[in-house]
Amino acid sequence: MSERNFKARAIGEIAIRCIDLDAMVAFYRDVIGLEPLNDPDNGRIVFLRIAEGFAGHTAILALFNHDVEGAGRTRASVTPPKTGPSSSLHHIALSLPWDEQDAVIAWYEKLGRDYNVEHFDWVGWRGVFTFDPDGNTVELVAKDPDWVGPSDTSSETSD
């Protein structure tokens, strides 16, 4: 595939078919803090800003009511999607600075949200996990700025 001549560099959009669009919008706006880019009360599709993104395309979380057809010939469904272990979506991870993770934990505790914290020592990451109203796992992840990876012992020589 050396003739491909392109390389993906960032996520432009994550789109989720929602069981309860209003509850999902409220969660990602009010709990996670994403900014709506269009009318969040339109009942069909809501776009929320994650970050500035890459090459002029804002990184977006798009929430679609499950019965709405979308771009790319995406079909609608009258049946709400499956979530949790029955879904093909494992989890959504959103990045933030390490020093803001304590604020996430304090915020979740203030709201009475169920959450758990996991450490991924092999890469120096820590994730704070919770669930959105549709049952999807949402992680707020950060890299420990003091983390040092395993030392490279392959360059050592023996006498």
Secondary structure as the mmCIF struct_conf table of DSSP 4:
data_model
#
loop_
_struct_conf.conf_type_id
_struct_conf.id
_struct_conf.beg_label_comp_id
_struct_conf.beg_label_asym_id
_struct_conf.beg_label_seq_id
_struct_conf.end_label_comp_id
_struct_conf.end_label_asym_id
_struct_conf.end_label_seq_id
TURN_TY1_P TURN_TY1_P1 SER A 2 GLU A 3
BEND BEND1 ALA A 10 ALA A 10
STRN STRN1 GLU A 13 CYS A 18
BEND BEND2 ILE A 19 ASP A 20
HELX_RH_AL_P HELX_RH_AL_P1 LEU A 21 ALA A 26
HELX_RH_PI_P HELX_RH_PI_P1 PHE A 27 VAL A 31
BEND BEND3 ILE A 32 ILE A 32
HELX_LH_PP_P HELX_LH_PP_P1 LEU A 34 LEU A 34
STRN STRN2 GLU A 35 PRO A 36
BEND BEND4 LEU A 37 ASN A 38
TURN_TY1_P TURN_TY1_P2 PRO A 40 ASP A 41
BEND BEND5 ASN A 42 ARG A 44
STRN STRN3 ILE A 45 PHE A 54
TURN_TY1_P TURN_TY1_P3 ALA A 55 GLY A 56
STRN STRN4 HIS A 57 ASN A 65
TURN_TY1_P TURN_TY1_P4 HIS A 66 ASP A 67
STRN STRN5 GLY A 70 GLY A 70
TURN_TY1_P TURN_TY1_P5 ALA A 71 ARG A 73
STRN STRN6 THR A 74 THR A 74
HELX_LH_PP_P HELX_LH_PP_P2 ARG A 75 ALA A 76
BEND BEND6 VAL A 78 THR A 79
HELX_LH_PP_P HELX_LH_PP_P3 PRO A 80 LYS A 82
HELX_RH_3T_P HELX_RH_3T_P1 GLY A 84 SER A 86
BEND BEND7 SER A 87 SER A 88
STRN STRN7 ILE A 92 SER A 95
HELX_RH_3T_P HELX_RH_3T_P2 TRP A 98 GLU A 100
HELX_RH_AL_P HELX_RH_AL_P2 GLN A 101 LEU A 111
TURN_TY1_P TURN_TY1_P6 GLY A 112 GLY A 112
STRN STRN8 ASN A 116 PHE A 120
TURN_TY1_P TURN_TY1_P7 ASP A 121 GLY A 124
STRN STRN9 TRP A 125 PHE A 131
TURN_TY1_P TURN_TY1_P8 PRO A 133 ASP A 134
BEND BEND8 GLY A 135 GLY A 135
STRN STRN10 THR A 137 LYS A 143
TURN_TY1_P TURN_TY1_P9 PRO A 145 ASP A 146
HELX_LH_PP_P HELX_LH_PP_P4 GLY A 149 SER A 151
TURN_TY1_P TURN_TY1_P10 SER A 154 SER A 155
#
